[in-house]
Amino acid sequence: MPVEQSLKTAADLRRRMDERRTVRMFSTDPVPTQVVLDAIAVASTAPSGAHQQPWTFVRVVDLDVRKAIREAAENEERISYAGRLGEEWLDALRPLGTDDVKPHLTDAPELIVVFQQRYYLDETGERRKHYYVDESVGIAVGMLLTALHLAGLAALTHTPSPMKFLGEVLNRPRNERAFAVIPVGYPADDCVVPNLVRKSLDQVLVTI
C-alpha cells in the first residue's frame, strides 16, 4: 500500500473508531443477517494461542430465548447490585447509570454470546488444553466490536457475573465458559450515551 494511502486509511479508521459508543438503548428493528455473520467471521480471524481458535459465537435471535437470558441475567444482577459487587465497584458504575434492569437483552434484535473453550477433545476423546484462552477470546471480541461498528451497528459488551446460566440456557458443552453477551442492533430513537472522554494518545502511549 502506498504511504499516502496508508496514512489516509489509518486516519479514517482512527476517526471512525473514535465515534464508537457503547449503547444500552436499542431499537427492536431487525438488522441485516449477513452484516452480523460477516462481523463474526471477522472476529474469527483473530490471532489465538497455537492457532487453536478457542471460541464459539452463539447468535441468539429467538425472542423467547432472549427473554430467558434476560430473566436469568437480571436475577444475578439484583444480587450483584444489592452488595455482591462491593462498594468500590458500585461507585465506579454510578456515573454510567447502570442498574439490575437489562432491557437491552430483549430490545436488541440479536445477541451474540461469546464462549471460550477451556479445552477440547481430540480424535481419541482425550481432553486437551487450549492455550492463552482469555487473551485469544478477548482479541476476537475486540475485533467483533470493531467490525460491527464499522458496518453501522451498535453493540454493548455485557458481562453479568456469574455467567454460568448462559451455558445452561443455551445448552452449551461443558468445555465452554461464557465470556460476554453482546447485544447487537440499531440505537433507539431516544438513545442516550454517557458523555465519556477517552484518554489521549499521550496518556496511553509510551515510546522507547
C-alpha positions as YAML, in Angstrom:
chain: A
units: angstrom
residues:
- id: 1
  name: MET
  ca: [0.00, 0.00, 0.00]
- id: 2
  name: PRO
  ca: [1.44, 3.42, -0.90]
- id: 3
  name: VAL
  ca: [2.39, 5.54, 2.11]
- id: 4
  name: GLU
  ca: [-0.16, 8.23, 1.28]
- id: 5
  name: GLN
  ca: [-2.97, 5.68, 1.15]
- id: 6
  name: SER
  ca: [-1.76, 4.06, 4.36]
- id: 7
  name: LEU
  ca: [-1.79, 7.41, 6.17]
- id: 8
  name: LYS
  ca: [-5.30, 8.21, 4.93]
- id: 9
  name: THR
  ca: [-6.63, 4.77, 5.82]
- id: 10
  name: ALA
  ca: [-5.18, 4.95, 9.33]
- id: 11
  name: ALA
  ca: [-6.55, 8.46, 9.91]
- id: 12
  name: ASP
  ca: [-10.02, 7.48, 8.65]
- id: 13
  name: LEU
  ca: [-10.07, 4.40, 10.85]
- id: 14
  name: ARG
  ca: [-8.98, 6.41, 13.88]
- id: 15
  name: ARG
  ca: [-11.75, 8.95, 13.27]
- id: 16
  name: ARG
  ca: [-14.46, 6.31, 12.75]
- id: 17
  name: MET
  ca: [-13.47, 4.29, 15.80]
- id: 18
  name: ASP
  ca: [-13.42, 7.42, 17.96]
- id: 19
  name: GLU
  ca: [-17.13, 7.72, 17.12]
- id: 20
  name: ARG
  ca: [-17.86, 4.32, 18.65]
- id: 21
  name: ARG
  ca: [-20.08, 4.39, 21.72]
- id: 22
  name: THR
  ca: [-21.50, 1.63, 23.86]
- id: 23
  name: VAL
  ca: [-25.28, 1.59, 23.53]
- id: 24
  name: ARG
  ca: [-27.75, 0.40, 26.16]
- id: 25
  name: MET
  ca: [-30.94, 1.64, 24.48]
- id: 26
  name: PHE
  ca: [-31.71, -0.41, 21.37]
- id: 27
  name: SER
  ca: [-34.35, -0.29, 18.69]
- id: 28
  name: THR
  ca: [-36.22, -3.55, 18.14]
- id: 29
  name: ASP
  ca: [-35.80, -3.16, 14.36]
- id: 30
  name: PRO
  ca: [-34.10, -6.16, 12.75]
- id: 31
  name: VAL
  ca: [-30.57, -5.88, 11.39]
- id: 32
  name: PRO
  ca: [-29.18, -7.45, 8.19]
- id: 33
  name: THR
  ca: [-28.23, -11.03, 8.96]
- id: 34
  name: GLN
  ca: [-25.26, -11.02, 6.61]
- id: 35
  name: VAL
  ca: [-23.74, -7.99, 8.36]
- id: 36
  name: VAL
  ca: [-23.73, -9.89, 11.66]
- id: 37
  name: LEU
  ca: [-22.37, -13.05, 10.04]
- id: 38
  name: ASP
  ca: [-19.59, -11.10, 8.36]
- id: 39
  name: ALA
  ca: [-18.69, -9.41, 11.66]
- id: 40
  name: ILE
  ca: [-18.46, -12.79, 13.39]
- id: 41
  name: ALA
  ca: [-16.31, -14.07, 10.52]
- id: 42
  name: VAL
  ca: [-14.02, -11.07, 11.02]
- id: 43
  name: ALA
  ca: [-13.79, -11.85, 14.75]
- id: 44
  name: SER
  ca: [-12.83, -15.41, 13.94]
- id: 45
  name: THR
  ca: [-9.76, -14.19, 12.06]
- id: 46
  name: ALA
  ca: [-8.28, -13.05, 15.39]
- id: 47
  name: PRO
  ca: [-4.89, -14.42, 16.39]
- id: 48
  name: SER
  ca: [-5.02, -17.14, 19.01]
- id: 49
  name: GLY
  ca: [-2.62, -19.20, 21.10]
- id: 50
  name: ALA
  ca: [-1.19, -22.02, 18.96]
- id: 51
  name: HIS
  ca: [-3.88, -21.10, 16.39]
- id: 52
  name: GLN
  ca: [-6.40, -23.12, 18.40]
- id: 53
  name: GLN
  ca: [-9.22, -20.58, 17.93]
- id: 54
  name: PRO
  ca: [-10.81, -21.36, 21.32]
- id: 55
  name: TRP
  ca: [-14.09, -19.53, 20.78]
- id: 56
  name: THR
  ca: [-17.72, -20.18, 19.96]
- id: 57
  name: PHE
  ca: [-20.13, -17.42, 18.91]
- id: 58
  name: VAL
  ca: [-23.78, -18.20, 19.65]
- id: 59
  name: ARG
  ca: [-26.14, -15.92, 17.73]
- id: 60
  name: VAL
  ca: [-29.47, -15.63, 19.57]
- id: 61
  name: VAL
  ca: [-32.39, -14.23, 17.59]
- id: 62
  name: ASP
  ca: [-35.27, -16.18, 19.17]
- id: 63
  name: LEU
  ca: [-37.19, -13.78, 21.44]
- id: 64
  name: ASP
  ca: [-38.16, -16.47, 23.94]
- id: 65
  name: VAL
  ca: [-34.53, -17.44, 24.40]
- id: 66
  name: ARG
  ca: [-33.55, -13.78, 24.79]
- id: 67
  name: LYS
  ca: [-36.28, -13.42, 27.42]
- id: 68
  name: ALA
  ca: [-34.88, -16.42, 29.30]
- id: 69
  name: ILE
  ca: [-31.40, -14.91, 29.19]
- id: 70
  name: ARG
  ca: [-32.70, -11.56, 30.44]
- id: 71
  name: GLU
  ca: [-34.61, -13.16, 33.32]
- id: 72
  name: ALA
  ca: [-31.58, -15.15, 34.45]
- id: 73
  name: ALA
  ca: [-29.22, -12.19, 34.00]
- id: 74
  name: GLU
  ca: [-31.43, -9.84, 36.00]
- id: 75
  name: ASN
  ca: [-31.69, -12.39, 38.81]
- id: 76
  name: GLU
  ca: [-27.90, -12.39, 39.09]
- id: 77
  name: GLU
  ca: [-27.63, -8.62, 38.69]
- id: 78
  name: ARG
  ca: [-30.10, -7.97, 41.51]
- id: 79
  name: ILE
  ca: [-27.80, -9.88, 43.85]
- id: 80
  name: SER
  ca: [-24.76, -8.07, 42.49]
- id: 81
  name: TYR
  ca: [-26.20, -4.56, 42.83]
- id: 82
  name: ALA
  ca: [-27.52, -5.43, 46.29]
- id: 83
  name: GLY
  ca: [-23.95, -5.82, 47.51]
- id: 84
  name: ARG
  ca: [-22.10, -8.66, 45.82]
- id: 85
  name: LEU
  ca: [-20.17, -6.22, 43.62]
- id: 86
  name: GLY
  ca: [-18.75, -4.33, 46.57]
- id: 87
  name: GLU
  ca: [-18.98, -0.59, 47.20]
- id: 88
  name: GLU
  ca: [-15.87, 0.33, 45.21]
- id: 89
  name: TRP
  ca: [-17.21, -1.33, 42.07]
- id: 90
  name: LEU
  ca: [-20.66, 0.19, 42.55]
- id: 91
  name: ASP
  ca: [-19.07, 3.64, 42.89]
- id: 92
  name: ALA
  ca: [-17.29, 3.12, 39.57]
- id: 93
  name: LEU
  ca: [-20.56, 2.16, 37.86]
- id: 94
  name: ARG
  ca: [-22.70, 5.03, 39.16]
- id: 95
  name: PRO
  ca: [-21.60, 7.62, 36.57]
- id: 96
  name: LEU
  ca: [-22.83, 5.24, 33.85]
- id: 97
  name: GLY
  ca: [-26.30, 4.97, 35.38]
- id: 98
  name: THR
  ca: [-26.47, 1.18, 35.16]
- id: 99
  name: ASP
  ca: [-28.66, -0.99, 37.37]
- id: 100
  name: ASP
  ca: [-30.08, -4.51, 37.52]
- id: 101
  name: VAL
  ca: [-32.69, -3.93, 34.79]
- id: 102
  name: LYS
  ca: [-31.36, -5.06, 31.41]
- id: 103
  name: PRO
  ca: [-33.87, -4.23, 28.63]
- id: 104
  name: HIS
  ca: [-31.12, -4.42, 26.00]
- id: 105
  name: LEU
  ca: [-31.21, -8.21, 26.29]
- id: 106
  name: THR
  ca: [-34.70, -8.30, 24.76]
- id: 107
  name: ASP
  ca: [-34.89, -4.99, 22.88]
- id: 108
  name: ALA
  ca: [-31.82, -5.64, 20.73]
- id: 109
  name: PRO
  ca: [-32.89, -7.92, 17.87]
- id: 110
  name: GLU
  ca: [-29.83, -10.14, 18.25]
- id: 111
  name: LEU
  ca: [-27.48, -11.28, 20.97]
- id: 112
  name: ILE
  ca: [-24.05, -12.70, 20.28]
- id: 113
  name: VAL
  ca: [-22.99, -14.79, 23.25]
- id: 114
  name: VAL
  ca: [-19.27, -15.46, 23.12]
- id: 115
  name: PHE
  ca: [-17.97, -18.61, 24.78]
- id: 116
  name: GLN
  ca: [-14.37, -19.51, 25.46]
- id: 117
  name: GLN
  ca: [-13.36, -23.14, 25.06]
- id: 118
  name: ARG
  ca: [-11.21, -24.05, 28.04]
- id: 119
  name: TYR
  ca: [-10.23, -27.40, 26.48]
- id: 120
  name: TYR
  ca: [-11.17, -29.69, 23.59]
- id: 121
  name: LEU
  ca: [-11.43, -33.41, 22.96]
- id: 122
  name: ASP
  ca: [-9.03, -34.90, 20.42]
- id: 123
  name: GLU
  ca: [-9.90, -37.64, 17.92]
- id: 124
  name: THR
  ca: [-9.46, -40.28, 20.64]
- id: 125
  name: GLY
  ca: [-11.75, -38.45, 23.05]
- id: 126
  name: GLU
  ca: [-8.87, -37.36, 25.28]
- id: 127
  name: ARG
  ca: [-9.10, -33.95, 26.91]
- id: 128
  name: ARG
  ca: [-6.59, -31.41, 25.55]
- id: 129
  name: LYS
  ca: [-5.85, -27.96, 26.91]
- id: 130
  name: HIS
  ca: [-6.21, -24.73, 24.93]
- id: 131
  name: TYR
  ca: [-3.57, -22.06, 25.50]
- id: 132
  name: TYR
  ca: [-3.93, -18.30, 26.08]
- id: 133
  name: VAL
  ca: [-7.70, -18.64, 26.02]
- id: 134
  name: ASP
  ca: [-8.57, -15.36, 27.78]
- id: 135
  name: GLU
  ca: [-6.21, -13.37, 25.60]
- id: 136
  name: SER
  ca: [-7.36, -15.03, 22.37]
- id: 137
  name: VAL
  ca: [-11.07, -14.61, 23.02]
- id: 138
  name: GLY
  ca: [-10.58, -11.05, 24.25]
- id: 139
  name: ILE
  ca: [-8.87, -10.10, 20.99]
- id: 140
  name: ALA
  ca: [-11.67, -11.76, 19.00]
- id: 141
  name: VAL
  ca: [-14.32, -9.80, 20.89]
- id: 142
  name: GLY
  ca: [-12.45, -6.57, 20.22]
- id: 143
  name: MET
  ca: [-12.38, -7.35, 16.51]
- id: 144
  name: LEU
  ca: [-16.09, -8.23, 16.62]
- id: 145
  name: LEU
  ca: [-16.99, -4.87, 18.19]
- id: 146
  name: THR
  ca: [-14.85, -3.07, 15.61]
- id: 147
  name: ALA
  ca: [-16.46, -4.90, 12.69]
- id: 148
  name: LEU
  ca: [-19.98, -4.23, 13.99]
- id: 149
  name: HIS
  ca: [-19.27, -0.53, 14.48]
- id: 150
  name: LEU
  ca: [-17.66, -0.06, 11.07]
- id: 151
  name: ALA
  ca: [-20.69, -1.79, 9.49]
- id: 152
  name: GLY
  ca: [-23.06, 0.69, 11.13]
- id: 153
  name: LEU
  ca: [-24.41, -1.39, 14.01]
- id: 154
  name: ALA
  ca: [-24.40, -0.61, 17.71]
- id: 155
  name: ALA
  ca: [-23.31, -3.03, 20.39]
- id: 156
  name: LEU
  ca: [-22.83, -3.44, 24.11]
- id: 157
  name: THR
  ca: [-20.38, -5.64, 25.99]
- id: 158
  name: HIS
  ca: [-22.49, -7.15, 28.77]
- id: 159
  name: THR
  ca: [-20.82, -9.37, 31.34]
- id: 160
  name: PRO
  ca: [-23.26, -10.43, 34.03]
- id: 161
  name: SER
  ca: [-21.49, -12.12, 36.92]
- id: 162
  name: PRO
  ca: [-21.59, -15.05, 37.36]
- id: 163
  name: MET
  ca: [-22.42, -16.17, 33.80]
- id: 164
  name: LYS
  ca: [-22.84, -19.91, 34.26]
- id: 165
  name: PHE
  ca: [-26.55, -19.59, 33.44]
- id: 166
  name: LEU
  ca: [-25.70, -18.77, 29.81]
- id: 167
  name: GLY
  ca: [-24.25, -22.21, 29.20]
- id: 168
  name: GLU
  ca: [-27.36, -23.75, 30.74]
- id: 169
  name: VAL
  ca: [-29.88, -21.64, 28.82]
- id: 170
  name: LEU
  ca: [-28.04, -22.16, 25.52]
- id: 171
  name: ASN
  ca: [-27.22, -25.83, 26.19]
- id: 172
  name: ARG
  ca: [-23.51, -25.43, 25.59]
- id: 173
  name: PRO
  ca: [-21.00, -28.27, 26.22]
- id: 174
  name: ARG
  ca: [-19.03, -28.49, 29.46]
- id: 175
  name: ASN
  ca: [-15.78, -27.27, 27.91]
- id: 176
  name: GLU
  ca: [-17.29, -23.85, 27.09]
- id: 177
  name: ARG
  ca: [-17.47, -20.94, 29.51]
- id: 178
  name: ALA
  ca: [-19.38, -17.74, 28.77]
- id: 179
  name: PHE
  ca: [-17.13, -14.75, 28.15]
- id: 180
  name: ALA
  ca: [-19.54, -11.95, 27.15]
- id: 181
  name: VAL
  ca: [-23.04, -11.21, 25.91]
- id: 182
  name: ILE
  ca: [-23.09, -8.68, 23.07]
- id: 183
  name: PRO
  ca: [-26.49, -7.20, 22.17]
- id: 184
  name: VAL
  ca: [-26.43, -6.00, 18.55]
- id: 185
  name: GLY
  ca: [-28.79, -3.65, 16.75]
- id: 186
  name: TYR
  ca: [-29.56, -0.04, 15.96]
- id: 187
  name: PRO
  ca: [-29.75, 2.64, 18.66]
- id: 188
  name: ALA
  ca: [-33.24, 3.54, 19.83]
- id: 189
  name: ASP
  ca: [-34.55, 6.88, 18.59]
- id: 190
  name: ASP
  ca: [-34.28, 8.29, 22.12]
- id: 191
  name: CYS
  ca: [-30.92, 6.63, 22.81]
- id: 192
  name: VAL
  ca: [-28.65, 8.44, 25.26]
- id: 193
  name: VAL
  ca: [-24.99, 7.58, 25.81]
- id: 194
  name: PRO
  ca: [-22.66, 8.88, 28.53]
- id: 195
  name: ASN
  ca: [-20.55, 11.88, 27.53]
- id: 196
  name: LEU
  ca: [-17.32, 10.00, 28.05]
- id: 197
  name: VAL
  ca: [-13.87, 11.43, 27.45]
- id: 198
  name: ARG
  ca: [-11.27, 8.95, 26.29]
- id: 199
  name: LYS
  ca: [-7.67, 9.18, 27.36]
- id: 200
  name: SER
  ca: [-5.48, 10.98, 24.84]
- id: 201
  name: LEU
  ca: [-2.81, 9.17, 22.87]
- id: 202
  name: ASP
  ca: [-0.14, 10.81, 25.04]
- id: 203
  name: GLN
  ca: [-1.77, 9.29, 28.13]
- id: 204
  name: VAL
  ca: [-1.77, 5.72, 26.82]
- id: 205
  name: LEU
  ca: [1.36, 5.60, 24.68]
- id: 206
  name: VAL
  ca: [4.97, 5.21, 25.73]
- id: 207
  name: THR
  ca: [7.62, 5.19, 23.01]
- id: 208
  name: ILE
  ca: [11.07, 3.91, 23.94]
...
